[in-house]
Amino acid sequence: MIILHRTPEEIKGLRKAAKLARKVLDLACTLAKPGVKPLDIDEAVHDAICAEDAYPAPLNYRGFPRSVCSSVNDEVCHGIPNDTPLKSGDIAKFDASVFIREGFFGDNCGTVIVGEGDEEAKKLDEACKRALNKAIRAIGPGVCLSKIGDVIESVAESEGFESVKAYCGHGIGRGFHMLPFVQHFRNDTYLPLREGMTFTIEPMLVAGSQDTFVSKEDDWTVCTVDGSRAAQYEHMVLITANGVEVLTDSENFPEFSA
């Protein structure tokens, strides 16, 4: 397995890409209100990315037709924004990714409980957020990559939820999805983390079974088999000499931050 260690110049580019990705994710989350259409949020994100002389990474990626992924309730990930208005109580996930002119990708995801959510929605959202943040705090140089999955699944189980196993985090740099692949459940992958590695951690927690399927209607949207709701959070991280740097952190939405 060849894992790239980023140079100082590459890290500079990744910081810039991550900052923009977080900026447009914050925009999407701010717009997620009852009555707003995900399609309108997609258009706003598209315009904001282009205004920064960058490109929305999802657009035309393997045929994906929009500029942001928008997944609601039992849709776990990879949802295509549509014209169905969001309603109070929805659990909406937005995955915002960019490609900047310098040749680097930025990628992150956040969850919004639209309007007033029920107790299960709030508990699921908080558990997913905590799983991500606890996993980030557990890593650094010399720590095994599998520690991430162990921490995330432990948090999920402690709250009565499950962590989706079919989809994972990934290395990121000049490529959108690179090695290493980051599993969000207990696994025996042996890979000591080293300074200069950059990758995403993006747990998907569900209130019911972690079993999923891809919708035949669009061949993209991933849904839970049992119809249970899902939450997802994602950060880009850099392994440093002394620990870890969260590249997609934000002061605008500290509740989404590590």
N, C-alpha and C positions, 0 to 999 in steps of 0.2 A: 504494500500500500504506500503510494507516494503522497505525502502530505506537504503542501507548500508552506514555507515559513516566510511571512511578508517582510520586505525590506522597509526601512524607514520611509522611503518615498511612496511605496505602495500603501503603507499605513496612513500616510497623509491623505491619499486619494480615497481610501476607504472611510476615513473619518468624514470627509466631505460628502460622500455618497450616503452614509448613514445619517448624517445630520439632515439632509434633504428628505430622505425616506421618513424620518421621524416627523419632520415638519408637515408633510402631506398626510401622514397618518393622524396627527393631531387635528388637521383640518377635517378629515373624514369623520372622526369621532365627534367633533364639535357639531357637525351638521346632522348627526343622527338623532332626529327628533320625531315624535309622532306626526304622521302625515307626510313626511319627506320620503321621496322615492330613492332607492339605492342607485337608480340610473342617474339621477340628478347629482348624487354624491360622486359618482364615477366621473361625470363630466367636469365637476369642480376640481377633482384631484388631477384629472388629465390636464386641464388648463394650468393649474398651479405648477405641475412638473415642467410643462413646456415653457412656462414663463421663466424658469430657471435654466433654460437652454439644456434640458435633460430629456430623457425619454422614459415613458412608463414601461417598466420591464415586463409586466404581464401581457401587454398589448401585442398580439400576434405570436406570443410564445406558444409554439406547438398548436397554433390555431386559436388560442384564447382570444375572445373578441372584445374585451374591455381593458380598462387601465388600472383597475383595482379589483381584488376579490372581495365579494360581499356575501357572507353566509349567515343565515338567520335561523335561530332556534335549533331544529334537528339537523340543519346543514352544518357539517363540521368544518369544512374548508373548501376552497376552490369554487365557491359559488359565483355565478355570473350576475352582476347587477341587473335588476329588472325594474319594471314600473309599478310594482306592488308597493303601496305606501307602507312605511313602518308604522307599527301601532304600539301603544303603551304596553309594556311587559315583554316585548320582543328582546331576545338576546342576539345582538348583531355583532358579527366579527368582521373586521376590515383588515385585509392584508395588503399593505402598500409597499411597492418595490420600485426602484428607479435605476436607471443606467446613466451615468454622467459622462460628459464629453471626454474626461480624462481616461475613461475606459474601465470604470469600476461600478459594481453593483451595490445597492443598499436595499435592505429587506427587513421589515418588521410588521407586527400584527398586534391589534388590540381588540378588546371586547367592550361593548357598550350595552348596558341595560337601558332600553329606550323607555322614557317616562318612568312609571312606577312598576318595579319588578316585584315578584313574589319572593318569599323567603328562600325557596330552593334556588331560584335564579341568583340571588345575592350570595348564597353559600357557595354555589358552583363557581361564580365569578371570582370570589375571594380565594377559593382553593386553588384555582388555576394560576392566579396571580402569585400566590404564595409559593406554589410549586416552582414556578420559573425563578423567582427571586432567591429562593432557598438553594436551588441548583446552582445559580450563579455564584452565590457566596461559598459554595462547597468546592469550587474549582480553582486551579492555579497551576503553575509549572510543577510537573511531577505527579500530579493527580491523574488517575486513570479516567479516560473518557466515560467509562461505564458508570462512574459515580453519579453522573447526571440522571440517568435512567433510574437508578436506585432511589435517589432523593425524590424525584417526581412521582414515581409510583407509590412510595411510602406516604407522601402527602395526600395523594388521591385516595388511597385506601383508608387513611385515618378519617376521612370525611365521608366515606361511603360511596365514592365515585370510582370511575375507571379511567385509565389513560389509554388513548387510542394507540394501537401498535402498528397500524398499516402505513403511517406517515411519520416522517422524521425531520429533524433539523439537518443542516448541511454546511459544508465549507462554503465560503463566499470570497470573491476577490474580483479578478478579471472575468471569471466565470460566474454564472448565476447560481448553479448548483454543482458543488465540487465536493471532494473528499475533505474531511471525514463526514460520514453520515452519523447523525446524533440521535440515538434511540431514546425514547421517553419512557422506558420501562426497564425493569431489571434484565440485564444481559451480561454475557461473558466476553464482550469485546475488550481486547487488551490493547490499549493505546495510551501511553503516558503523554500527557499534554506538555507542549514545549512553547517557549517564548516565540511569539510571532505568528502563532496559529490564529486564524479568524474563522468563526463559524456562527451559525444561528442555533438557538435553543428555542423551541416553539411548541410547548406542550398543548395537547388538545384533551381536555377532560370532559367526560360525559356523565350525565346523571343516571344512566342505565348501563346497558351493555356496550362495550367498546367495539363491537362488530359493526362494520360499515359497508356501504355499497355505493357505486357511482351511478348517478341518475342516467337513465337511458334517454331522457329528454334532451340533454345537452352534452352528455359524455364528459362532463367536468365536475359537476356538483357532487360532493361527498356527503352522504347522509347516514345517520344512525339507522340500523336495521329495525330497532324497536321504537323509533320515533322520539327517543329521549333527547333532551336538549344538550348543547355543547357550548363550551367556552374555549377560547384560545388566546394566548399571549406569546409574543416572539420578540427576542432581542438579538442583535448582532453583538458578539463579544470578541475581544482580543486578549489572548493570553500574554501577560507581561512578565517581566523578570521577577516581580514581587507578588503577582496575583492575577487579576483580571480587570479589564476595562470594558464597560458597557458602552458600545459605540452609538447605540440608538437611545440613550437616556434623554430625558427631557425635563425642563423646568415647568413647561406649560401644563403637563398632566402628571404631577408627581405620583399619583396613585397608580400610574402605569409603569413607574420607574423602578429600577432595581435598588 
